[in-house]
Amino acid sequence: MKSTIKLLKPYFRGLPLILALMVGCVILANRYLRYVTPMYESTTKIKLADLQEGVTANNLFQDLDVFSSKNKTAVEIEVIKSQTLIEKVIDKLDFDTEIFRVGTLRATELYDDRPFVAEVELYNKKYYGKKLNIMVLDNENYNIQLHENDTTYSGIFGQKLEIEDVLKLRLSLNKTLLNGKKKIDLIGDYAITKWSKQGLYRKIYGNLDVVAVDKDVAVVKIIYKNNRPEKAALLANTLAKTYIEDYIESKYRTADVTANFLDNQIKNVYEKLSQSEDNIENYKEEENIINLRQETETDLRKIAQLKIQQTNVKMSLDAITELDDYVQKGKANFLELAPNFEAFTDLLSTEMVKKIKELQIEKTELLLVYKPQTEEVKTVERQIDLYKNYFLESITNTRKNLEIKYKKLCSDIESSRQVFKPLPKKEKALKTMDRDFRLHEKAYIFLNEKKIEAEIARAAKIAFHRIITKAEVPRKPISPNTVIIKIVAGLLGLFGGLFLMFLYTMFNTRVEDIETIEQNSDIEVLYAAPHLRKVNKRKAFFQGEALRMEMQGLTKDKSIISFTSLKNGQGANFHAQELAQTLNEQNRKTVLVNIDKKASEVAAPNTMHIDTSNFKNQTYAEMQGFFNDLKNRFDVVLINNEQLKTNFISTVIMKLSDKNLFVLDSGKTYAKEIASINLARDKYEVGHMAFILNNEGYRPWLPIRIIKSILRLFKRK
C-alpha cells in the first residue's frame, strides 16, 4: 500500500498541471468546434415491391429470366446508388451552384438564406469546382475575381456579366429574403462554386449511403450527409421519388416493348399453328386415316379372330389327315379297322359307319347259311364296298377341303399383317406433326397470357415501391460530435499531463523519504525533519532532536559537528542555526561557524563568519589547529559548511569534524546525487557521517515550483 501511494504521489502533486492541460485541451476543442463545418444527416426509408403483391415488370419475365438474381434488395440498392439515377436527381435540383459567405476563418455555405441567386455558365472546364470570389459593394454593384490577386471584374445585379472564354454570370437579388423581417447584411465577401455533372455526382456519391434495414426485410434506407440540413433532406427525398418514378417509367417502357414484341410473336406463332393443323389434316386425307388408333385396334382384333379360326382348322386338318392315313393304310382290311372318328363327326358319316357295321353283321349271318359265292352274300359285299368307297372318298374330300380353308386363313392373316407395315411411319409422322402442333399451341397460349400481363402493366402506371419514411430537415449535426470531441480532448489532456508527470518523475527523481536514501547509500539517517512552518513546532522538534543527539553522544563536550549540503537552500543552514539556538537555550556554550555565508543569512547568537579565502594559504595542520582552538573555547562547535559542489574546502572541513551531518532536502535533492556523496566520503575518507532529511514528504505543487524556478532564474539574471 505504501509503495502504491509513493508511486502515485508525483501525480497527485502534478494534479494542477494535469487539470490545466485538460482544461486547455477542452478550450481548444471548443475553439475548434466553433469554426469547424458541421455535417447534417437525413434518412429516407423505401419499402421495396413484393413480387407477390401485384403485376410488376419482373413478372413478365419470371419464366424466361434464367439468370435472375435472388437477392433483389442488393440489386435495388445498387440501382439507387447508380450514376444514371443520381444524375437524374442532379437535373432536378440546383446543387450545381454553391454560394458561400466568406468569413475570417471559414466560409459558410448558403442555401435557403442566399441573399442572391447565381446563374453561371462556364466556358473553361478548369473552373469547375473552383471558388470564384465575389465582393458585394452595395445593393447594385459587385466585383468578381477568378483567383486571388487576379483581375477584378465589375458587375451589376440583374445584368449578365460575360468574361471572354471563361464564364457568363448573372446575379439576381433575393428580394423576398432581403425584404423580410430579418435584416441581412448584403455587403461582404462571397464565393461561388460551379460544379460539373460528373464532379457533383462524385461529391454526392461520397456522402451517400444506401443500406438495407435487415437482410430478410425488403426495406432500404437512403442516408445523405451535407453541411446544409436542407440539402441533406431534399436530396434524400428527391432520390427516393426519382427512384420510384424511374421504376414506373422503366416498367412502362418494358411493358410497352414487351407488348409490341408479343404482338409480332403471336402472329408468327399463329401462322405456324395454322400450318401445323393443315399438315395434320392433309396427311390424314392422303393416308385415309380417320382414327389411327381405333383402326389399328380393329385390324389387330381381326387378325386375332383369323388366328383362332386358323388354329381350329389346323386341329381338324391334323385329325382328318391322321384318319385318312390310317384308313388308306388299312383299307384292304377296312372292316377290321377301328378308326377314331373324333375329327369326322358329321351325321352322314356316322350313319354310313353304322350301315357298314350292320351290313357286316348281315354278311356274317348270311355266311352261316350261304356260301361266300352266293348271290345274297355278294350283294351284301357290294353294298359294303359301295359304302366303304364313299366313306373313303368322303374322308379324302374333307381333308382337301380343310387344307384349302387353312391355306385361305393363312393368306388372309398375312394380308391383314401387311396393313401394319406402314404403321410406324404413319405414327411417327403423326406424332411429329402433333408435337409441332402442341408446341406452337403452348407457345401461342403462353404468349397470349404474357400479352395480357404486359397490357395490364402498361396500363397500370403505378409502382409497388413506397416511401414509408420521408427525410426531415435535421436539427443537430452528426459531425463533429461535440460531446465526444470534448471528452477525447479532456482525455488527451489527462493522458498528456500524466505522461509529462511520468517523464518528470522519471528524469527528476528526488529524495522524498528515508527509504530512498537507504536504497542509494549505506550511510545512516540520523533523523528526518518535516516541513516546519510554525515557530513553536520548529522549537519543539529541535529540542527533541537535541536531546536524542545528546543521548547518542553526538553533542558531547568538545565536539565539532558540521552541516553540509550539496547546494544552498537544501537545509544545512536551517538545521545548523536551529540546533545552535536550541543548545544555547540549554545553557551549553555553543558557537556556530558559518563558512562563506553572508551576514544576512545567519541570525543565531554566538555565530562567527569565516571566509574560505582565509584558508587558501594555510596547511591542513593549521586549519586543524584553528578548529581545535574553537573546540577548547566552546562546548560544541557547529559548522555551517560550504556546499559540497562549490570548492575543496568543504571536504577538508568535513575531514576535520568529529561528526558530519549531510542535509538532503526532499524537494530539491535528486536521488542520483547521493552517489556523489558516497564517492566523496570514500575518496577523502570522511568518517562519522550521517544524513539528515529536510522537509520529509514535502513537495510543493509543480506549478508553484515552476513559478519559483522562473523567479530564481530572473533573480540570477
HUGI-V966465 format. One record per backbone hydrogen bond with DSSP energy under -1.0 kcal/mol. CO is the residue of the C=O (numbers start at 0). NH is the residue of the N-H. E is the energy in kcal/mol with one decimal. If there is no record, write none. Layout:
co=CO nh=NH e=E
co=CO nh=NH e=E
This chain:
co=0 nh=4 e=-2.4
co=1 nh=5 e=-2.7
co=2 nh=6 e=-2.1
co=3 nh=7 e=-2.0
co=4 nh=8 e=-1.3
co=7 nh=11 e=-1.9
co=8 nh=12 e=-2.5
co=9 nh=13 e=-1.8
co=11 nh=14 e=-1.2
co=12 nh=701 e=-1.1
co=13 nh=17 e=-2.3
co=14 nh=18 e=-3.0
co=15 nh=19 e=-2.5
co=16 nh=20 e=-2.5
co=17 nh=21 e=-2.5
co=18 nh=22 e=-2.8
co=19 nh=23 e=-2.6
co=20 nh=24 e=-2.7
co=21 nh=25 e=-2.4
co=22 nh=26 e=-2.4
co=23 nh=27 e=-2.5
co=24 nh=28 e=-2.4
co=25 nh=29 e=-2.5
co=26 nh=30 e=-2.3
co=27 nh=31 e=-2.6
co=28 nh=32 e=-3.0
co=29 nh=33 e=-1.5
co=31 nh=35 e=-1.7
co=38 nh=477 e=-2.4
co=38 nh=478 e=-1.5
co=39 nh=225 e=-2.5
co=41 nh=223 e=-2.3
co=43 nh=221 e=-3.5
co=44 nh=467 e=-1.6
co=44 nh=468 e=-1.5
co=45 nh=219 e=-2.4
co=46 nh=465 e=-2.3
co=49 nh=52 e=-1.8
co=57 nh=60 e=-1.4
co=60 nh=64 e=-3.0
co=63 nh=65 e=-1.8
co=69 nh=71 e=-1.6
co=70 nh=74 e=-1.5
co=71 nh=75 e=-2.5
co=72 nh=76 e=-2.1
co=73 nh=77 e=-1.8
co=74 nh=78 e=-1.8
co=75 nh=79 e=-2.4
co=76 nh=80 e=-1.9
co=78 nh=81 e=-1.0
co=81 nh=85 e=-2.1
co=82 nh=86 e=-2.5
co=83 nh=87 e=-1.4
co=84 nh=88 e=-1.7
co=85 nh=89 e=-2.5
co=86 nh=90 e=-1.8
co=88 nh=92 e=-1.4
co=95 nh=194 e=-2.9
co=97 nh=192 e=-2.5
co=98 nh=109 e=-3.3
co=99 nh=190 e=-1.9
co=100 nh=107 e=-2.7
co=105 nh=102 e=-2.3
co=107 nh=100 e=-3.4
co=110 nh=113 e=-1.0
co=114 nh=173 e=-3.0
co=116 nh=171 e=-2.8
co=118 nh=169 e=-1.8
co=120 nh=167 e=-2.2
co=123 nh=126 e=-1.5
co=124 nh=127 e=-1.7
co=126 nh=129 e=-1.7
co=131 nh=191 e=-2.3
co=132 nh=144 e=-2.5
co=133 nh=189 e=-3.7
co=134 nh=142 e=-2.4
co=135 nh=187 e=-1.0
co=139 nh=156 e=-2.4
co=140 nh=136 e=-1.7
co=140 nh=137 e=-1.6
co=141 nh=154 e=-3.2
co=142 nh=134 e=-2.9
co=143 nh=152 e=-2.8
co=144 nh=132 e=-1.9
co=146 nh=149 e=-1.5
co=152 nh=143 e=-2.7
co=154 nh=141 e=-2.2
co=155 nh=158 e=-2.0
co=160 nh=168 e=-3.1
co=162 nh=165 e=-2.2
co=162 nh=166 e=-1.6
co=165 nh=122 e=-3.2
co=165 nh=123 e=-1.4
co=166 nh=162 e=-2.5
co=167 nh=120 e=-2.3
co=168 nh=160 e=-3.7
co=169 nh=118 e=-2.5
co=170 nh=157 e=-3.8
co=171 nh=116 e=-3.5
co=172 nh=174 e=-1.5
co=173 nh=177 e=-2.5
co=174 nh=178 e=-2.5
co=176 nh=179 e=-1.1
co=187 nh=135 e=-2.5
co=188 nh=101 e=-2.0
co=189 nh=133 e=-3.1
co=190 nh=99 e=-3.1
co=191 nh=131 e=-3.0
co=192 nh=97 e=-2.7
co=193 nh=128 e=-3.2
co=195 nh=199 e=-2.9
co=196 nh=200 e=-2.1
co=197 nh=201 e=-2.1
co=198 nh=202 e=-2.0
co=199 nh=203 e=-2.7
co=200 nh=204 e=-3.0
co=201 nh=205 e=-1.8
co=206 nh=224 e=-1.6
co=208 nh=222 e=-3.2
co=210 nh=220 e=-3.3
co=213 nh=216 e=-1.2
co=216 nh=218 e=-1.9
co=217 nh=47 e=-2.7
co=218 nh=212 e=-2.8
co=219 nh=45 e=-2.6
co=220 nh=210 e=-1.9
co=221 nh=43 e=-2.2
co=222 nh=208 e=-2.7
co=223 nh=41 e=-2.2
co=225 nh=39 e=-3.6
co=227 nh=231 e=-1.8
co=228 nh=232 e=-2.0
co=229 nh=233 e=-2.4
co=230 nh=234 e=-2.4
co=231 nh=235 e=-1.6
co=232 nh=236 e=-2.3
co=233 nh=237 e=-2.5
co=234 nh=238 e=-2.8
co=235 nh=239 e=-1.8
co=236 nh=240 e=-2.4
co=237 nh=241 e=-2.8
co=238 nh=242 e=-2.3
co=239 nh=243 e=-1.9
co=240 nh=244 e=-2.8
co=241 nh=245 e=-3.0
co=242 nh=246 e=-1.9
co=243 nh=247 e=-2.5
co=244 nh=248 e=-2.8
co=245 nh=249 e=-2.9
co=246 nh=250 e=-2.6
co=247 nh=251 e=-2.9
co=248 nh=252 e=-2.9
co=249 nh=253 e=-2.7
co=250 nh=254 e=-2.8
co=251 nh=255 e=-2.9
co=252 nh=256 e=-2.5
co=253 nh=257 e=-2.5
co=254 nh=258 e=-2.8
co=255 nh=259 e=-2.3
co=256 nh=260 e=-2.4
co=257 nh=261 e=-2.9
co=258 nh=262 e=-2.1
co=259 nh=263 e=-1.8
co=260 nh=264 e=-2.3
co=261 nh=265 e=-2.9
co=262 nh=266 e=-1.9
co=263 nh=267 e=-2.0
co=264 nh=268 e=-2.9
co=265 nh=269 e=-2.6
co=266 nh=270 e=-2.1
co=267 nh=271 e=-2.1
co=268 nh=272 e=-2.5
co=269 nh=273 e=-2.5
co=270 nh=274 e=-2.3
co=271 nh=275 e=-2.1
co=272 nh=276 e=-2.0
co=273 nh=277 e=-2.3
co=274 nh=278 e=-2.2
co=275 nh=279 e=-2.0
co=276 nh=280 e=-2.2
co=277 nh=281 e=-2.7
co=278 nh=282 e=-2.1
co=279 nh=283 e=-2.0
co=280 nh=284 e=-1.9
co=281 nh=285 e=-2.5
co=282 nh=286 e=-2.2
co=283 nh=288 e=-2.8
co=290 nh=294 e=-2.8
co=291 nh=295 e=-2.0
co=292 nh=296 e=-2.2
co=293 nh=297 e=-2.3
co=294 nh=298 e=-2.3
co=295 nh=299 e=-2.3
co=296 nh=300 e=-2.2
co=297 nh=301 e=-2.3
co=298 nh=302 e=-2.3
co=299 nh=303 e=-2.0
co=300 nh=304 e=-1.9
co=301 nh=305 e=-2.4
co=302 nh=306 e=-2.4
co=303 nh=307 e=-1.8
co=304 nh=308 e=-2.3
co=305 nh=309 e=-3.0
co=306 nh=310 e=-2.3
co=307 nh=311 e=-2.1
co=308 nh=312 e=-2.9
co=309 nh=313 e=-2.5
co=310 nh=314 e=-2.3
co=311 nh=315 e=-2.4
co=312 nh=316 e=-3.2
co=313 nh=317 e=-2.6
co=314 nh=318 e=-2.0
co=315 nh=319 e=-2.7
co=316 nh=320 e=-2.5
co=317 nh=321 e=-2.0
co=318 nh=322 e=-2.1
co=319 nh=323 e=-2.8
co=320 nh=324 e=-2.8
co=321 nh=325 e=-2.1
co=322 nh=326 e=-2.6
co=323 nh=327 e=-2.9
co=324 nh=328 e=-1.8
co=325 nh=329 e=-1.4
co=330 nh=333 e=-1.2
co=332 nh=335 e=-1.6
co=333 nh=336 e=-1.4
co=345 nh=349 e=-1.7
co=346 nh=350 e=-2.5
co=347 nh=351 e=-2.5
co=348 nh=352 e=-2.5
co=349 nh=353 e=-2.4
co=350 nh=354 e=-2.9
co=351 nh=355 e=-2.8
co=352 nh=356 e=-2.4
co=353 nh=357 e=-2.5
co=354 nh=358 e=-2.8
co=355 nh=359 e=-2.7
co=356 nh=360 e=-2.2
co=357 nh=361 e=-2.9
co=358 nh=362 e=-3.0
co=359 nh=363 e=-1.9
co=360 nh=364 e=-2.4
co=361 nh=365 e=-2.5
co=362 nh=366 e=-2.4
co=365 nh=368 e=-1.2
co=365 nh=369 e=-4.8
co=370 nh=373 e=-2.0
co=373 nh=377 e=-2.3
co=374 nh=378 e=-2.3
co=375 nh=379 e=-1.8
co=376 nh=380 e=-2.3
co=377 nh=381 e=-2.8
co=378 nh=382 e=-2.0
co=379 nh=383 e=-2.4
co=380 nh=384 e=-2.9
co=381 nh=385 e=-2.3
co=382 nh=386 e=-2.5
co=383 nh=387 e=-2.8
co=384 nh=388 e=-3.1
co=385 nh=389 e=-2.3
co=386 nh=390 e=-2.3
co=387 nh=391 e=-2.8
co=388 nh=392 e=-2.7
co=389 nh=393 e=-2.2
co=390 nh=394 e=-2.3
co=391 nh=395 e=-2.2
co=392 nh=396 e=-2.7
co=393 nh=397 e=-2.6
co=394 nh=398 e=-2.3
co=395 nh=399 e=-2.4
co=396 nh=400 e=-2.7
co=397 nh=401 e=-2.4
co=398 nh=402 e=-2.3
co=399 nh=403 e=-2.3
co=400 nh=404 e=-2.3
co=401 nh=405 e=-2.5
co=402 nh=406 e=-2.4
co=403 nh=407 e=-2.4
co=404 nh=408 e=-2.6
co=405 nh=409 e=-2.5
co=406 nh=410 e=-2.4
co=407 nh=411 e=-2.6
co=408 nh=412 e=-2.7
co=409 nh=413 e=-2.4
co=410 nh=414 e=-2.4
co=411 nh=415 e=-2.3
co=412 nh=416 e=-2.1
co=413 nh=417 e=-1.3
co=416 nh=419 e=-1.5
co=421 nh=425 e=-2.1
co=422 nh=426 e=-3.2
co=423 nh=427 e=-2.9
co=424 nh=428 e=-2.9
co=425 nh=429 e=-3.3
co=426 nh=430 e=-3.1
co=427 nh=431 e=-2.6
co=428 nh=432 e=-2.6
co=429 nh=433 e=-2.9
co=430 nh=434 e=-2.9
co=431 nh=435 e=-2.3
co=432 nh=436 e=-2.2
co=433 nh=437 e=-2.9
co=434 nh=438 e=-2.6
co=435 nh=439 e=-2.5
co=436 nh=440 e=-2.4
co=437 nh=441 e=-3.0
co=438 nh=442 e=-2.5
co=439 nh=443 e=-2.2
co=440 nh=444 e=-2.4
co=441 nh=445 e=-2.9
co=442 nh=446 e=-2.7
co=443 nh=447 e=-1.8
co=444 nh=448 e=-2.1
co=445 nh=449 e=-2.5
co=446 nh=450 e=-2.1
co=447 nh=451 e=-1.9
co=448 nh=452 e=-2.1
co=449 nh=453 e=-2.8
co=450 nh=454 e=-2.5
co=451 nh=455 e=-2.3
co=452 nh=456 e=-2.9
co=453 nh=457 e=-2.5
co=454 nh=458 e=-2.0
co=455 nh=459 e=-2.6
co=458 nh=460 e=-1.1
co=459 nh=461 e=-1.6
co=465 nh=46 e=-3.3
co=468 nh=44 e=-2.1
co=478 nh=38 e=-3.6
co=479 nh=481 e=-1.1
co=480 nh=484 e=-2.9
co=481 nh=485 e=-2.5
co=482 nh=486 e=-2.6
co=483 nh=487 e=-3.2
co=484 nh=488 e=-2.9
co=485 nh=489 e=-2.8
co=486 nh=490 e=-2.7
co=487 nh=491 e=-2.9
co=488 nh=492 e=-2.6
co=489 nh=493 e=-2.6
co=490 nh=494 e=-3.4
co=491 nh=495 e=-2.8
co=492 nh=496 e=-2.6
co=493 nh=497 e=-2.7
co=494 nh=498 e=-2.6
co=495 nh=499 e=-2.6
co=496 nh=500 e=-2.6
co=497 nh=501 e=-2.3
co=498 nh=502 e=-2.7
co=499 nh=503 e=-3.0
co=500 nh=504 e=-2.8
co=501 nh=505 e=-2.6
co=502 nh=506 e=-2.5
co=503 nh=507 e=-1.4
co=508 nh=670 e=-2.7
co=511 nh=696 e=-1.6
co=512 nh=516 e=-1.1
co=513 nh=517 e=-2.6
co=514 nh=518 e=-1.9
co=516 nh=520 e=-1.3
co=523 nh=690 e=-2.8
co=526 nh=692 e=-2.1
co=528 nh=695 e=-2.8
co=533 nh=537 e=-2.0
co=534 nh=538 e=-2.8
co=535 nh=539 e=-2.3
co=536 nh=540 e=-2.2
co=537 nh=541 e=-2.2
co=538 nh=542 e=-1.9
co=539 nh=543 e=-1.8
co=540 nh=544 e=-2.2
co=541 nh=545 e=-2.5
co=542 nh=546 e=-2.0
co=543 nh=547 e=-2.2
co=544 nh=548 e=-2.5
co=545 nh=549 e=-2.1
co=546 nh=550 e=-2.4
co=547 nh=551 e=-1.7
co=548 nh=553 e=-2.9
co=549 nh=552 e=-1.1
co=558 nh=636 e=-2.8
co=559 nh=657 e=-1.5
co=559 nh=658 e=-1.9
co=560 nh=638 e=-3.0
co=561 nh=660 e=-3.1
co=562 nh=640 e=-1.8
co=563 nh=662 e=-3.4
co=564 nh=643 e=-2.6
co=565 nh=644 e=-1.2
co=566 nh=569 e=-1.0
co=570 nh=574 e=-2.5
co=571 nh=575 e=-2.2
co=572 nh=576 e=-2.2
co=573 nh=577 e=-2.4
co=574 nh=578 e=-2.3
co=575 nh=579 e=-2.2
co=576 nh=580 e=-2.5
co=577 nh=581 e=-2.1
co=578 nh=582 e=-2.5
co=579 nh=583 e=-2.2
co=580 nh=584 e=-1.8
co=582 nh=587 e=-2.0
co=583 nh=586 e=-1.7
co=588 nh=634 e=-1.9
co=588 nh=635 e=-2.0
co=590 nh=637 e=-3.0
co=591 nh=607 e=-2.6
co=592 nh=639 e=-3.5
co=593 nh=609 e=-2.9
co=597 nh=600 e=-1.4
co=605 nh=591 e=-2.5
co=607 nh=593 e=-3.1
co=609 nh=595 e=-3.4
co=610 nh=613 e=-2.0
co=611 nh=614 e=-1.3
co=614 nh=617 e=-1.0
co=618 nh=622 e=-2.2
co=619 nh=623 e=-2.3
co=620 nh=624 e=-2.4
co=621 nh=625 e=-2.0
co=622 nh=626 e=-1.9
co=623 nh=627 e=-2.2
co=624 nh=628 e=-2.1
co=625 nh=629 e=-1.6
co=626 nh=630 e=-2.3
co=627 nh=631 e=-1.9
co=628 nh=632 e=-1.4
co=629 nh=633 e=-2.0
co=634 nh=557 e=-1.7
co=634 nh=558 e=-1.3
co=635 nh=590 e=-2.0
co=636 nh=560 e=-3.0
co=637 nh=592 e=-3.5
co=638 nh=562 e=-3.2
co=638 nh=640 e=-1.3
co=639 nh=594 e=-2.4
co=642 nh=645 e=-1.5
co=647 nh=651 e=-1.4
co=648 nh=652 e=-2.5
co=649 nh=653 e=-1.7
co=650 nh=654 e=-1.8
co=651 nh=655 e=-1.7
co=652 nh=656 e=-1.1
co=658 nh=561 e=-2.3
co=659 nh=689 e=-2.4
co=660 nh=563 e=-2.3
co=661 nh=691 e=-2.6
co=663 nh=693 e=-3.9
co=664 nh=668 e=-2.6
co=668 nh=510 e=-2.6
co=669 nh=672 e=-1.1
co=670 nh=673 e=-1.4
co=673 nh=677 e=-2.2
co=674 nh=678 e=-2.2
co=675 nh=679 e=-2.2
co=676 nh=680 e=-2.4
co=677 nh=681 e=-2.2
co=678 nh=682 e=-2.6
co=679 nh=683 e=-2.4
co=680 nh=685 e=-1.6
co=687 nh=659 e=-3.2
co=689 nh=661 e=-3.2
co=690 nh=525 e=-2.9
co=691 nh=663 e=-3.2
co=692 nh=528 e=-3.5
co=693 nh=665 e=-2.4
co=694 nh=697 e=-2.2
co=700 nh=704 e=-2.2
co=701 nh=705 e=-2.8
co=702 nh=706 e=-2.5
co=703 nh=707 e=-2.7
co=704 nh=708 e=-2.6
co=705 nh=709 e=-2.3
co=706 nh=710 e=-2.4
co=707 nh=711 e=-2.6
co=708 nh=712 e=-2.1
co=709 nh=713 e=-2.1
co=710 nh=714 e=-2.2
co=711 nh=715 e=-2.2
co=712 nh=716 e=-1.9
